[in-house]
Amino acid sequence: MSWGKLLQPDLVLGNSILSLTSGIIQTHQIKGLVLDVDDTLVPIRDSNTSPELSEWVEEIRTITSLWLVSNNLSQYRISRIAESLNIPYIAGAGKPSRRKLKKAVDAMNLPVEQVAMVGDRLFTDVLAGNRLGMFTILVEPISNIDSDIPNYGFRSFEIWFSQLLGASLSMDAYRLMPGNKK
């Protein structure tokens, strides 16, 4: 598989994870979500979830299984976020490695094609999910307005480089893979 295809999300939301609705999930026949944490669910420097995120999780968990899989090495921080949302988690995942993603998918007891990897990064979240054969959803990072740390420079590079390799990151672009992608 080419690098352009490995970096191509199946769905580009163009907004935060809060715009991932139950309708979108059902349209794509997704039964499980593996969620990145840093800048996908909470800003990277935060350990507290927002009321809006908690409401979103409560709505989405009625139609799909949820797992958190984070590259963050802080077991304390990730466990605190996971416990506040009542979602099982894996910290220190080493994405784009597939190993910890597979562990989460196996724990859901679902076929990998029915599980989506949701994250804000192409070189970790989308690449890992595509390598495992998951449906991949790219969301915009959750930002902390009070933060004085510019942390999206590398993401801009990822987008530019992925497009250079042939990935289409328009919001209406998602790929249909024969046999297993919807």
C-alpha positions as CSV (number, residue, x, y, z in Angstrom):
1,M,0.0,0.0,0.0
2,S,1.4,3.4,-0.9
3,W,2.2,6.1,1.7
4,G,-0.5,8.3,0.3
5,K,-3.1,5.6,1.0
6,L,-1.7,4.8,4.4
7,L,-2.1,8.5,5.4
8,Q,-5.6,8.9,3.8
9,P,-8.3,9.1,6.4
10,D,-11.6,7.5,5.5
11,L,-13.4,10.5,6.9
12,V,-12.2,14.1,7.5
13,L,-14.6,15.9,9.9
14,G,-13.1,19.4,9.6
15,N,-14.2,20.0,13.2
16,S,-13.6,18.6,16.7
17,I,-14.6,15.2,17.9
18,L,-17.8,16.7,19.2
19,S,-19.1,16.9,15.6
20,L,-18.9,13.1,15.3
21,T,-22.6,12.4,15.6
22,S,-24.4,9.1,16.1
23,G,-25.8,9.6,12.5
24,I,-22.3,9.6,11.0
25,I,-21.3,6.6,13.1
26,Q,-24.4,4.7,12.0
27,T,-24.0,5.7,8.3
28,H,-20.6,4.1,8.3
29,Q,-21.8,1.0,10.2
30,I,-19.2,1.6,13.0
31,K,-19.7,-0.5,16.1
32,G,-16.6,0.6,18.1
33,L,-14.4,3.7,18.4
34,V,-10.8,3.9,19.5
35,L,-10.2,7.4,20.6
36,D,-6.9,9.3,20.8
37,V,-6.7,11.5,23.9
38,D,-4.2,14.4,23.5
39,D,-5.7,17.2,21.4
40,T,-8.5,14.9,20.3
41,L,-10.5,14.7,23.5
42,V,-8.7,17.3,25.7
43,P,-5.9,19.9,25.1
44,I,-2.5,18.3,25.6
45,R,-1.9,20.2,28.9
46,D,-5.3,19.5,30.4
47,S,-6.2,16.6,32.7
48,N,-9.9,17.5,33.0
49,T,-12.6,16.8,30.5
50,S,-15.2,19.3,29.5
51,P,-18.9,19.0,30.2
52,E,-19.5,18.9,26.4
53,L,-17.1,16.0,26.0
54,S,-18.8,14.1,28.8
55,E,-22.2,14.6,27.2
56,W,-20.8,13.5,23.8
57,V,-19.4,10.3,25.4
58,E,-22.7,9.5,27.1
59,E,-24.6,9.9,23.8
60,I,-22.1,8.0,21.7
61,R,-21.7,5.1,24.1
62,T,-25.3,4.2,23.6
63,I,-24.5,3.0,20.0
64,T,-20.9,2.1,20.1
65,S,-18.1,0.6,22.2
66,L,-15.4,3.1,23.3
67,W,-11.7,2.7,24.1
68,L,-9.0,5.3,24.7
69,V,-5.6,4.6,23.2
70,S,-3.0,7.3,23.8
71,N,0.7,7.7,23.0
72,N,1.0,9.8,26.2
73,L,3.3,8.1,28.7
74,S,1.6,9.6,31.8
75,Q,-0.4,6.7,33.2
76,Y,-1.7,9.0,35.9
77,R,-3.0,11.7,33.4
78,I,-4.6,9.2,30.9
79,S,-6.1,7.1,33.7
80,R,-7.6,10.2,35.2
81,I,-9.2,11.2,31.9
82,A,-10.4,7.7,31.2
83,E,-11.9,7.3,34.7
84,S,-13.7,10.6,34.4
85,L,-15.4,9.3,31.2
86,N,-15.7,5.7,32.4
87,I,-13.8,4.4,29.3
88,P,-11.1,1.7,29.3
89,Y,-7.7,2.9,28.2
90,I,-4.2,2.1,27.1
91,A,-1.4,4.7,27.6
92,G,2.0,4.6,26.0
93,A,0.6,3.0,22.8
94,G,3.4,3.9,20.5
95,K,1.2,4.7,17.5
96,P,1.7,4.2,14.5
97,S,2.4,0.7,15.9
98,R,-0.7,-1.5,15.6
99,R,-0.1,-3.6,18.6
100,K,-2.0,-1.6,21.3
101,L,-4.8,-0.7,18.8
102,K,-5.3,-4.4,18.1
103,K,-5.5,-5.0,21.9
104,A,-8.3,-2.4,22.2
105,V,-10.2,-3.8,19.2
106,D,-9.8,-7.4,20.5
107,A,-11.2,-6.2,23.9
108,M,-14.3,-4.8,22.1
109,N,-14.8,-8.3,20.5
110,L,-15.6,-6.7,17.1
111,P,-14.2,-7.2,13.6
112,V,-11.5,-4.6,12.9
113,E,-13.5,-3.3,9.9
114,Q,-16.3,-2.2,12.3
115,V,-14.0,-0.2,14.5
116,A,-12.9,3.4,13.8
117,M,-9.7,5.1,14.9
118,V,-10.5,8.7,15.7
119,G,-7.7,11.2,16.2
120,D,-6.2,14.5,15.2
121,R,-2.9,13.3,13.8
122,L,-2.1,11.7,10.4
123,F,1.3,10.2,11.2
124,T,0.1,8.5,14.4
125,D,-3.7,8.0,14.6
126,V,-4.6,7.7,10.9
127,L,-1.5,5.7,9.9
128,A,-1.9,3.2,12.8
129,G,-5.6,2.8,12.1
130,N,-5.1,2.3,8.3
131,R,-2.2,-0.2,9.0
132,L,-4.6,-2.3,11.0
133,G,-7.5,-2.0,8.5
134,M,-9.7,0.2,10.7
135,F,-12.0,2.9,9.5
136,T,-10.1,6.2,10.2
137,I,-11.5,9.5,11.1
138,L,-9.4,12.7,11.2
139,V,-10.8,15.4,13.5
140,E,-9.5,18.9,14.2
141,P,-7.6,19.3,17.5
142,I,-9.4,20.5,20.6
143,S,-7.6,23.7,21.4
144,N,-7.0,25.4,24.7
145,I,-7.6,29.1,24.1
146,D,-5.6,30.0,27.2
147,S,-2.5,28.1,26.0
148,D,0.5,30.1,24.9
149,I,2.1,27.0,23.4
150,P,1.8,26.7,19.6
151,N,1.5,22.9,19.1
152,Y,0.1,22.6,15.7
153,G,3.2,23.3,13.5
154,F,4.0,19.6,13.1
155,R,0.3,18.8,12.3
156,S,0.5,21.4,9.5
157,F,3.6,19.6,8.2
158,E,1.8,16.3,8.4
159,I,-1.1,17.6,6.3
160,W,1.2,19.2,3.7
161,F,3.4,16.1,3.4
162,S,0.4,13.7,3.2
163,Q,-1.1,15.7,0.4
164,L,2.3,15.7,-1.3
165,L,2.1,11.9,-1.2
166,G,-1.4,11.8,-2.6
167,A,-3.7,11.9,0.4
168,S,-6.9,13.9,-0.1
169,L,-7.9,15.7,3.0
170,S,-11.1,17.4,1.9
171,M,-14.1,16.9,4.2
172,D,-16.1,15.0,1.6
173,A,-13.2,12.6,0.8
174,Y,-13.3,9.1,2.2
175,R,-12.1,6.0,0.6
176,L,-14.1,2.9,-0.2
177,M,-11.9,-0.1,0.0
178,P,-13.3,-3.2,-1.8
179,G,-14.6,-5.8,0.6
180,N,-14.2,-4.1,4.0
181,K,-14.5,-0.3,3.9
182,K,-17.9,1.4,3.8
